[in-house]
């Protein structure tokens, strides 16, 4: 996992709050259900949280729409979304994503990210 400074993470969080993002979670056992869907710990039905019984574990995906001006360690986490283009493709929804579950759960715990489209 790439190590980012606190400032790089804060810059990324600020960037996403301005440009928009979608955060999705798939899991089999509801381990992170309350954490990723609600600030007060009460689950709220959400079209970006999926309970899938045959999942091996928790998978978090953070989609966003532009990758310019990101710190290099963040760029190293980027993964093109399936058939949507990525850095050399289109600029529509779900173009670029990060799959690093631990990194994303850090955003949930420390920066109040929750599932949904923002």
ChimeraX attribute file (.defattr): number of C-alpha atoms within 10 A of each C-alpha:
attribute: neighborCount
match mode: 1-to-1
recipient: residues
	/A:1	9
	/A:2	11
	/A:3	10
	/A:4	14
	/A:5	11
	/A:6	9
	/A:7	10
	/A:8	16
	/A:9	19
	/A:10	14
	/A:11	15
	/A:12	16
	/A:13	14
	/A:14	12
	/A:15	16
	/A:16	17
	/A:17	11
	/A:18	10
	/A:19	11
	/A:20	15
	/A:21	21
	/A:22	20
	/A:23	21
	/A:24	20
	/A:25	22
	/A:26	21
	/A:27	20
	/A:28	17
	/A:29	15
	/A:30	16
	/A:31	11
	/A:32	15
	/A:33	23
	/A:34	15
	/A:35	20
	/A:36	27
	/A:37	24
	/A:38	18
	/A:39	15
	/A:40	8
	/A:41	11
	/A:42	11
	/A:43	13
	/A:44	13
	/A:45	11
	/A:46	13
	/A:47	11
	/A:48	17
	/A:49	22
	/A:50	16
	/A:51	14
	/A:52	14
	/A:53	12
	/A:54	9
	/A:55	12
	/A:56	11
	/A:57	14
	/A:58	18
	/A:59	17
	/A:60	22
	/A:61	20
	/A:62	22
	/A:63	24
	/A:64	24
	/A:65	20
	/A:66	22
	/A:67	17
	/A:68	8
	/A:69	10
	/A:70	14
	/A:71	16
	/A:72	11
	/A:73	15
	/A:74	16
	/A:75	14
	/A:76	12
	/A:77	14
	/A:78	19
	/A:79	18
	/A:80	18
	/A:81	18
	/A:82	11
	/A:83	10
	/A:84	16
	/A:85	16
	/A:86	22
	/A:87	18
	/A:88	9
	/A:89	12
	/A:90	15
	/A:91	16
	/A:92	13
	/A:93	15
	/A:94	21
	/A:95	23
	/A:96	25
	/A:97	23
	/A:98	21
	/A:99	17
	/A:100	17
	/A:101	15
	/A:102	13
	/A:103	18
	/A:104	21
	/A:105	18
	/A:106	13
	/A:107	17
	/A:108	18
	/A:109	13
	/A:110	9
	/A:111	13
	/A:112	14
	/A:113	21
	/A:114	25
	/A:115	23
	/A:116	17
	/A:117	14
	/A:118	14
